[in-house]
Amino acid sequence: MHVTLDGRTALVSGSTQGIGAAIAAGLAEAGARVAVNGRDTRRTEEAAASLRERFPSAEIVAAPGDLASDEGLAQVLDRLPRTDILVNNLGIFGARPALEIDDAEWRRYFEVNVLSAVRLIRAYLPGMIERGWGRVQNLASDSAVVIPAEMIHYGMSKTALLAVTRGFAKEAAGSGVTVNSVIAGPTHTGGVEDFVYELVDRSLP
C-alpha cells in the first residue's frame, strides 16, 4: 500500500534512533515534512541530516527539546508551531525489581512516557481540530496489558498511555482528527539489545 502525505507535517518524538527513527523515515518516504526530536541538540541535528541524505526531496526539520519538561516543549513548539501528524514515540524502559523502584523513578517514568505525550497532544490537538484534519499516534506496548514482573513501572506508564489515548480520542470525536495507540511488541533496536544484555548480566562485545 502506498501512502501519500504530501503537504502534511509530522512530528515524531524521540526519533533520533530506534523505532522513532524508522517511523520518521517512513513518513519522509511518504512525502511528509518531518520533524525529528531528541533531547540532545547535536544528535537531533545529525539524525535530521541523515534523513536528508536518504530522502533528498523531503523537508526534514530538527526539533530538539526534552519533552519531559515544559522548557523542552516550548523549545519544540518554537521550532514547530503546528503539525498535522503527531507520533508520540518517546519512552524509556529498564529492568528493576518491583520493590526497589523508588518514588523518583515512578515519577520519571510517568513524566517521560505519559506526560510528554499529554503535553504534545494538548499543544497540537486544538489546531488539528480547528483545521478539521489530524492524526495522533501513541506508541504503547504489549507491556501495557501483560505487565512485566521486571519493569512494572514501564508497564504502568504504557497502561496509562492507553487511557490517555482513549480520552483524547473522545475529545476529538467528529472533528476529522483521529487519536489512536499502537501496541507494539518486542522490537530489535539498539536500546533493546542493551536491555537484553543487562537482563542476562552480559556485556556487549
Secondary structure, 3 states (H helix, E strand, C coil): CCCCCCCCEEEECCCCCHHHHHHHHHHHHCCCEEEECCCCHHHHHHHHHHHHHHCCCCCEEECCCCCCCHHHHHHHHHHCCCCCEEEECCCCCCCCCHHHCCHHHHHHHHHHHHHHHHHHHHHHHHHHHHHCCEEEEEEEEHHHCCCCCCCHHHHHHHHHHHHHHHHHHHHHCCCCEEEEEEEECCCCCHHHHHHHHHHCCCCCC
